[in-house]
Amino acid sequence: MPKLLLATTNGGKIAEYRYLFRGLLLELVTPVDEGVVVEVEEGHISMEENAKHKALSYARLSGLVTVADDSGIEVDALGGEPGIHSARYAGKGASDSDRIKYLLSKLKGIPREKRTARFRCVIAVATPKGILEICEGECQGLIALEAKGTNGFGYDPVFYVPEFDKTMAELTLGVKNHISHRARAALKARRVLEQFADKVKT
């Protein structure tokens, strides 16, 4: 079975992708599995450029078709912050809890109706030869007044989804992986990967 490299070491992302890409005729592997220990920097000005750079870099290093993403949360009251800086918003080495506390501190005094936000995800699928496909997804919501829930990772505990009257971290994995930004981008990426798997099979 052909291998598909997931260009991340984030355990939460890996678990989600294994769920979202289940049933594909591809063996999902990680950089650790393949001994690819080089860290590719995300120094570009957009999620799309970061995802493209990671996917192409890891595809060339590993010789495998690669999926990479860049994702983040955009808060309207903060002018779209933290956006591409979501993972580093509270400084280098900060934990998910640190980032959540920092985000809530920035929104102190902002009323609920003005805490609109969205999760965005850009997935790049790249081959070692440089063929590239870009898939995007987003999920609209609000930043809650306090963190709730223990599922998920990142900003999930403060991302409130009005449709379900719960934060992302209060949703089951099955529900989250149906409505999340990553799920919506992954659905498009899955179609690209299915075409690839069919070509390899034939």
NUDRENMI-764502 format. One line per 4 residues: number of its first residue (from 1); their letters; for each residue x, y, z of C-alpha. Coordinates in Angstrom, 1 decimal. Last residue first. Example, Ala and Ser with C-alpha at 12.3 -4.5 7.8 and 13.67 -1.06 7.14 Angstrom:
<recs>
2> SA> 13.7/-1.1/7.1; 12.3/-4.5/7.8
</recs>
This chain:
<recs>
202> TKVK> -4.0/1.1/-11.9; -3.6/1.1/-8.2; -1.2/4.1/-8.2; -3.7/6.1/-10.3
198> DAFQ> -6.6/5.2/-8.0; -4.6/6.2/-4.9; -3.9/9.6/-6.5; -7.6/10.2/-7.3
194> ELVR> -8.5/9.2/-3.7; -5.8/11.6/-2.5; -7.4/14.6/-4.3; -10.9/13.6/-3.0
190> RAKL> -9.5/13.3/0.5; -8.0/16.8/0.2; -11.5/18.3/-0.3; -12.8/16.4/2.7
186> AARA> -9.7/17.4/4.6; -10.4/21.1/4.2; -13.9/20.6/5.7; -12.6/18.4/8.5
182> RHSI> -9.8/20.8/9.3; -12.2/23.7/9.6; -14.4/21.6/11.9; -17.9/20.4/11.1
178> HNKV> -17.7/16.7/10.6; -14.6/15.9/12.6; -15.9/17.9/15.5; -19.1/15.8/15.5
174> GLTL> -17.2/12.5/15.5; -14.7/13.7/18.1; -17.5/14.5/20.5; -18.1/18.2/21.0
170> EAMT> -17.2/19.9/24.3; -13.8/21.0/23.1; -15.3/22.8/20.1; -17.3/24.9/22.5
166> KDFE> -21.0/24.1/22.9; -24.4/25.5/21.9; -24.4/23.1/18.9; -25.1/25.5/16.1
162> PVYF> -23.6/28.4/18.2; -20.1/26.8/18.0; -18.0/28.4/20.8; -14.2/28.4/20.4
158> VPDY> -12.8/28.7/23.9; -12.0/25.1/24.7; -10.9/24.4/21.0; -8.1/26.9/21.1
154> GFGN> -5.3/24.3/20.8; -6.5/20.7/21.5; -9.6/18.5/21.2; -11.7/17.3/24.0
150> TGKA> -11.6/18.7/27.6; -14.5/21.1/27.6; -15.0/24.7/28.6; -12.7/27.8/28.5
146> ELAI> -14.2/31.1/29.5; -15.9/34.1/27.9; -16.3/32.1/24.7; -14.8/33.2/21.4
142> LGQC> -17.5/33.0/18.8; -18.1/30.7/15.8; -17.5/30.1/12.1; -15.7/27.1/10.7
138> EGEC> -13.3/27.2/7.8; -11.9/25.0/5.0; -9.2/25.2/2.3; -7.6/22.7/-0.1
134> IELI> -4.5/23.4/-2.1; -3.0/20.9/-4.7; 0.7/20.6/-5.6; 2.8/18.7/-8.0
130> GKPT> 6.4/19.2/-7.0; 8.0/16.0/-8.1; 8.1/14.6/-4.6; 4.3/15.0/-4.5
126> AVAI> 2.4/17.7/-2.6; -1.0/18.0/-0.9; -1.5/21.3/0.8; -4.1/21.8/3.5
122> VCRF> -5.3/25.3/4.5; -7.3/25.5/7.7; -9.3/28.4/9.2; -11.0/28.6/12.5
118> RATR> -13.4/31.6/12.7; -14.2/34.4/15.0; -17.0/36.6/16.4; -16.4/38.1/19.8
114> KERP> -18.6/41.1/19.2; -21.8/39.5/20.3; -20.2/38.3/23.5; -19.2/41.7/24.7
110> IGKL> -15.5/42.7/24.7; -14.4/43.6/28.2; -11.4/41.3/28.2; -10.7/40.2/24.7
106> KSLL> -6.9/40.4/24.9; -7.0/38.6/28.2; -9.0/35.8/26.7; -6.3/35.3/24.0
102> YKIR> -3.5/35.2/26.6; -5.4/32.7/28.7; -6.0/30.5/25.7; -2.4/30.7/24.6
98> DSDS> -1.1/29.8/28.0; -3.5/26.8/28.2; -2.3/25.5/24.9; 1.2/25.8/26.2
94> AGKG> 3.7/28.5/25.5; 7.2/27.5/24.2; 7.7/30.5/22.1; 5.3/33.4/22.9
90> AYRA> 1.6/33.7/23.7; 0.6/33.9/20.0; 3.1/31.3/18.8; 0.6/28.6/17.7
86> SHIG> -1.9/31.2/16.5; 0.6/33.3/14.6; -0.9/32.6/11.2; -4.2/34.1/12.5
82> PEGG> -3.8/35.6/15.9; -5.3/38.0/15.1; -7.9/38.9/12.5; -8.3/42.6/13.5
78> LADV> -8.5/41.7/17.2; -12.3/42.2/17.4; -12.6/39.9/14.3; -10.8/37.0/15.8
74> EIGS> -9.0/34.6/13.4; -8.0/31.2/14.6; -5.3/29.1/13.0; -4.4/26.5/10.5
70> DDAV> -1.4/25.5/8.4; -1.5/22.1/6.8; 0.7/19.5/5.3; -0.1/16.3/3.4
66> TVLG> 2.7/14.6/1.7; 3.2/12.2/-1.3; 6.5/10.5/-0.4; 10.2/10.9/-1.4
62> SLRA> 10.9/11.8/2.2; 12.9/15.0/1.9; 11.2/16.1/-1.3; 7.7/15.5/0.0
58> YSLA> 8.7/17.1/3.3; 9.8/20.4/1.6; 6.8/20.5/-0.8; 4.2/20.0/2.0
54> KHKA> 5.9/22.4/4.4; 6.3/25.2/1.8; 2.7/24.8/0.5; 1.2/24.8/4.0
50> NEEM> 3.2/28.0/5.0; 2.3/29.7/1.7; -1.4/28.9/2.2; -1.4/30.0/5.8
46> SIHG> -0.1/33.4/4.8; 3.0/35.6/5.4; 5.6/32.9/5.4; 8.0/31.8/8.2
42> EEVE> 6.7/28.4/9.0; 10.1/26.6/9.5; 10.6/23.0/8.4; 12.0/20.9/11.2
38> VVVG> 14.3/18.1/9.8; 13.8/14.8/11.6; 12.6/12.7/8.6; 13.1/9.2/10.1
34> EDVP> 10.1/7.8/8.3; 8.0/7.0/11.4; 9.1/10.3/13.0; 8.0/12.2/9.9
30> TVLE> 4.6/10.6/10.2; 2.9/7.8/8.3; -0.5/7.1/6.9; -0.7/4.0/4.7
26> LLLG> -2.9/4.7/1.6; -5.9/3.0/0.3; -8.1/5.6/2.0; -10.6/4.1/4.5
22> RFLY> -9.8/6.5/7.3; -8.5/9.9/6.0; -10.5/12.0/8.5; -9.9/9.6/11.5
18> RYEA> -6.1/9.3/10.8; -6.1/13.0/10.1; -7.7/13.8/13.5; -5.2/11.6/15.4
14> IKGG> -2.3/13.2/13.6; -3.6/16.7/14.4; -3.9/16.0/18.1; -0.4/14.3/18.2
10> NTTA> 1.3/17.4/16.6; 4.4/16.0/14.9; 3.3/17.2/11.5; 3.9/16.5/7.8
6> LLLK> 1.4/13.6/7.4; 3.2/11.4/4.9; 1.1/9.2/2.7; 2.5/5.7/2.0
2> PM> 1.5/3.4/-0.9; 0.0/0.0/0.0
</recs>
